[in-house]
Amino acid sequence: MSRRQWSIQDAKNRFSEVVEAARRAPQVVTKHGTPAVMVVDINEYERLRRLERAQAPSFADVLLAIPQDDREFPQAKVRMREPGI
């Protein structure tokens, strides 16, 4: 079974191993014993990005949600999708 957590020093010294392990499962790199970053396979990263974009409202959806009368409405705290996506 491969490691899933690496100190930053081990990750630097054994970067090829970290990359190979990340192709099988996400790898956590710690700094001073605290998780700092995660190394993931590019396919997993792209899958997560697609999922994030699919859940973000389109600009048209945001505009259509604006009330058509003079009432006040709560401002939604949403993260918009990147242009062209």
C-alpha positions as CSV (number, residue, x, y, z in Angstrom):
1,M,0.0,0.0,0.0
2,S,1.3,3.4,-0.9
3,R,1.8,6.4,1.5
4,R,-0.8,9.1,1.5
5,Q,1.0,11.7,3.6
6,W,4.4,13.2,3.1
7,S,6.4,15.8,5.0
8,I,7.4,18.7,2.7
9,Q,11.0,17.5,2.9
10,D,10.2,13.9,2.0
11,A,8.0,15.2,-0.9
12,K,10.8,17.3,-2.2
13,N,13.3,14.5,-1.9
14,R,11.0,11.9,-3.4
15,F,8.9,13.9,-5.8
16,S,8.7,11.2,-8.4
17,E,7.3,8.8,-5.8
18,V,4.7,11.4,-4.7
19,V,3.6,11.9,-8.3
20,E,3.3,8.1,-8.9
21,A,1.4,7.6,-5.7
22,A,-1.0,10.6,-6.6
23,R,-1.9,8.8,-9.8
24,R,-3.5,6.1,-7.5
25,A,-4.8,8.2,-4.6
26,P,-4.6,11.8,-3.4
27,Q,-1.4,12.6,-1.5
28,V,-1.2,15.1,1.4
29,V,2.0,17.1,1.9
30,T,2.4,18.5,5.4
31,K,4.4,21.5,6.6
32,H,5.4,21.4,10.3
33,G,3.0,18.4,10.8
34,T,0.0,20.3,9.4
35,P,-1.6,19.4,6.1
36,A,-0.5,22.1,3.6
37,V,-1.4,20.9,0.1
38,M,-2.8,17.9,-1.7
39,V,-1.3,16.3,-4.9
40,V,-4.0,14.7,-7.1
41,D,-4.1,13.0,-10.4
42,I,-4.9,15.4,-13.3
43,N,-8.0,13.4,-14.2
44,E,-9.4,13.7,-10.7
45,Y,-8.6,17.4,-10.7
46,E,-10.5,17.9,-14.0
47,R,-13.4,15.8,-12.7
48,L,-13.6,18.1,-9.6
49,R,-13.4,21.2,-11.7
50,R,-16.3,20.0,-14.0
51,L,-18.4,19.2,-10.9
52,E,-17.7,22.7,-9.4
53,R,-18.6,24.4,-12.7
54,A,-21.8,22.3,-13.0
55,Q,-23.0,23.5,-9.6
56,A,-22.2,27.1,-10.2
57,P,-25.1,29.2,-11.5
58,S,-24.9,30.8,-15.0
59,F,-25.0,34.5,-15.3
60,A,-28.4,34.1,-17.0
61,D,-29.7,32.1,-14.0
62,V,-28.6,34.9,-11.6
63,L,-30.3,37.6,-13.7
64,L,-33.5,35.6,-14.0
65,A,-33.6,35.2,-10.2
66,I,-33.8,39.0,-9.7
67,P,-37.4,40.0,-8.7
68,Q,-39.3,42.0,-11.3
69,D,-40.9,44.4,-8.9
70,D,-39.6,47.0,-6.6
71,R,-39.2,44.7,-3.6
72,E,-35.8,44.3,-1.8
73,F,-34.2,40.9,-2.2
74,P,-31.3,39.3,-0.4
75,Q,-28.0,39.3,-2.2
76,A,-26.8,35.8,-2.8
77,K,-23.2,35.0,-2.0
78,V,-22.3,32.9,-5.0
79,R,-19.1,32.3,-6.9
80,M,-19.6,32.9,-10.6
81,R,-18.3,30.6,-13.2
82,E,-15.3,31.6,-15.2
83,P,-16.1,33.4,-18.5
84,G,-16.2,31.1,-21.5
85,I,-16.8,27.9,-19.5
